[in-house]
Amino acid sequence: QRVARHNEIHARLPEPMTAPLVISHVVMLTNAAERAASREHLSSLLRDNHLPALDAQVSHSRHTLGGVRVRWERHTEFVSWTFMRPLDAGAQPDANVTACAALPATWIDALPGQRLVAMHLWASPQDADDESGEKADGVSAREALVRRMLRDETLIGSAVGDGQSEAYTDFALHPDGFSRMLLFVGNTSPRGLGRLIQRLLEIETYRMAALMGFPAALQVSGELTHAERDLSELATAIRAAQRHDEPQLLDRLTHLAGQIESQYAALHSRFSASAAYFSLVDKRISELGETRIDGLQTIREFMDRRLSPARNTCEWAVRRQDALSQRVSRMSNLLRTRVEIKQQQNSEALLGAMNQRQDLQLKLQSTVEGLSVAAITYYIVGLISYLAKGAQSLGWPFGPEATAAVAIPVVAISVWWSIRRLHQKILHTGVAAPPPPPGS
């Protein structure tokens, strides 16, 4: 894969562009099936224009169809479509002249996925006459064009590209469902213009992608509040709990921990993605090289003012999740330690009882030891008596009764001595009684 990995850095380079032109940028939020369907959707358009379909492994593609440049890019969570159409020299931005209007409307409406971003961008060359010429009401032609295309109450703008160009937008949705941006291009090379336009498009794309974590942060806020209240109640209950209450409290705490971890696992990837998108927005804005236009907010000022609350809400939700998870973990360890201490105490009491029973068994064994000696002696003497009866026919001079009478003390002493030796041997080999419980 060396060649593919090496060429990845060149995969999505900005295209050289020349003003005037109009761009329609659409981003569709997709799942895996919709991303595959988007490739087939583009392939159908290519086939209609007698071009080969896309390969299954392609993740980005660029084509020219009837004067419209189509750029398709598949990302992790979404698919971006960018349509570029050159305008006639001297043509002014017109809301009715868009790039996607040059393609079949049914095909545009059928783009797979859910629409996340839709923006028209008009790039026009700067004209010195626009700066010096004045209308009767004291408004320049450029200012009048901006006010006609964008909403004046939310208008923002700045000089970008080291002051060579000017960008205006209102970050608002217009009747066609698209937002709008006007770019007046100064002394900028085609490649420089391509990079500038790509940054402007990516700011809008990543801004909307970052905000996908905001509804989740608002939703989880209420759930975290309930979890924090439950945890506080559990902490109070644990402090005053009796021994028989601990299993129930541990079960409640385990259930709460599972709920929090499940919620964390479900939203962690969303919040992490939002944090990455927010960082990309910051980076792209920094790359614009903005300078202020009198009377207007810059893009950075607007984002800092309007986007920061959503970012802070997402970060706050992540911090609350982390803190709550750590608190639950600490409390679980505390309660588990308390239960383990009780179990150790129970084990010590059980060992003490076992030691007492063992001592009792030893005493009983000593008590019945004499009976054991008598019983063993009885059976051995009986065997000797039978042996004497058989030996008498062979010339044994004593009768069975006399032989048994003489054998009784000898056998009894031998059995008693053997048992004592066995006890001593067991003790000397290390088989000892367990130590007494602590505190006994």
Disulfide bonds with the S-S distance in Angstrom:
none
